[in-house]
Amino acid sequence: MDPRKREGVAPDRREEGGRPRLLVARARRDHRVLPRLREGAREALDQEEHQGRAAPLKLSASDAAELFDVDESTVYRWIEERGLPAERIAGRTLLNRAALLEWATENQVAISARVFRPAESGAEKLPSFAQALAAGGVHHAVPGTTREDVLRGAVDRLPLPEGSDAEDLLAVLLARETSFSTAIGNGIAIPHVRMPIVFDVDEAIVSLSFLERPVDFGAADGKPVTTLFTMVTPTVHGHLHLLAALAYLLRDEAFLAGVKAAAPAEVMLARATEVELRGAGRPGTRGPA
């Protein structure tokens, strides 16, 4: 069934401010959801940091250099010359971890294989991307002709626990798309928000959705989106870890080839597992060039 019919909303393809009117209206209608979910994310992050389980959401230039396995001067050069998002707070240069990972993926900058290093004793056990993908599944021919259509299709296919509010998750993803596209280029989008939203799930979930037809997400490279990676995690730290792992995986030629070919689930899972194991075995090496 057309998801708009299920919502009782007539399809309206006209644009408002360069964005589909239906998408804008939906985001306005659900505006009350966003502060509540964002506040919940902040509380979760505060709790994780207080318990010493979480990596900070804000990174120093030194932290960023370690994540990329480069020196600090390179990080500052990227800020000045390549638009790496950063801000000055109390005389310090700080970078939002999620925004940094988006930038790295969009600009094809290699992430260090340290992302796959086992968690230190006492720290939160980080989710395996391959295991999260196995939990969320690989879905082919997800229908839809608009961003709302395909995002709803992706959310509908997430194996959320009974009682989870999928509509809240969809509202947040739609609101993000109205302000800034999550398309990273090459036909791929990673729907998420910069203040990660955590859900009451037992384990991290990553869903890979291959779309039935290309959909315009307003990507910087002008290419329509054919593939969505959607993730739901029980912790903010886990969410950021999976974003970093995906950024690393999308620099791997074989994994990316599988994405472009809409490969079967077993192929994508095998490749993700292989890359993770290789990265964990050589934690000091850089990601694929």
Buried (B, 14 or more C-beta within 10 A) or exposed (E): EEBBEEBEBEBEEEEEEEBBEBBBBBBEEBEEBBEEBBEBBEEBBEEBBEEEBBBBBEBBBEBBBBBBBBEBEBBBEBBEEEEBEBEEEEEEBBBBBBBBBBBBBBBEBBBBBBBBBEEEEEBBEBBBBBBBBBBBBBBEEBEBBBBBBBBBBBBBBBEBEEEBEBEBBBBBBBBBBBEEBBBBBBBBBBBBBBBBBBBEBEBBBBBBBBBBEBBBBBBEEEBBBBBBBBBBBBBBBBBBBBBBBBBBBBBBEBBBEBBEEBBEBEBBBBBBBBBBEBBBEEEEEBBBE
